[in-house]
Amino acid sequence: MPLSSSLPRPLAYACLGLSMALVGSYVALSKPLAAVFPVLLLAWLRFGIGGVAMLHWLRKPADEPPLNGRMRGLLFLESFLGNFLFTLCMISGVKLTTAVSAGVIMAAIPAAVALLSWLFLRERVAPRVWAGVVCAVLGIALVSLSKQELTPHAASALDSSDSGDLRWLGNLLLVGAVLCEASYAVIGKALTGQLSPRRITALINLWGFALSTPFGLWLAWRFDFGSVAPGMWALLVFYALAACMWTVWLWMTGLKSVPAAQAGVFTVLLPVSAAAVGVLALGERLSLLQLLAYGVALAGVLLATLPSRPAWRVGRR
């Protein structure tokens, strides 16, 4: 797709929504994988599988400018924060807490994007966006106070004497994943103006593979791959393709055609799908306090991301 081309707005919306729904799904499904694979080995396998699938995306299109120093730096930061560090924080956090809690905390991403835009891009943040930030923080606080029974996957990953004490650490790691994902969104908008979505996806995955290779090789040498059930391998392939390839390409493709203020609305599908997978596939249950936290966090998403009337007019133009 040429750099100057753009999708029809409904199709761009579909790309953004499907991307966030897939992110929420693999956030939840990484929970059983983290109980089988060490976190850094899982990250390395993820990037390796994704890299093999995207080898043909690395070639530079004829209408794309060569990479300069600024673009290389942005690509590295996009991968280090949005791929490598996000993966470590997200997998480690989900391993120590529940997928439902992860979904609520991930609802803070739009508010975090607003904060980073205000701090680093000097963008004006409307009062209702600040209200969304408060809702997101309140939702995280309610999740941290909730007492939900861990699933067998989480319980087996923690020592029974301190599993309750470490849930706060899992939530804290997920807050770090939120900040990484927000940085990924801010940097991604700059990249889509210069590079094609496919090449961005392949290049940041390549950086992620390079960063995780030393840890992955050391852990792979000592890991018993024969003990992994066939179903886990199938889940790993889905996780790798969804996390490294499908979600990134869909998001970058939609972001080329939709203003960032409108694109942020679709992150609401991330916590929705994460919680749904946690309840339907992993056997988790929503407590009343978590339902309240979920509602507050989603209210924060809407406050932080619904564009103002001027933004909608600019988007239509």
Helices and strands as residue ranges (DSSP letters): H 9-34, H 39-53, G 55-57, H 69-79, I 80-85, H 86-96, H 99-106, H 109-120, H 127-145, H 152-157, H 163-192, H 197-222, G 225-227, H 230-241, I 242-246, H 247-255, H 260-263, G 264-268, H 269-280, H 288-305, H 309-316
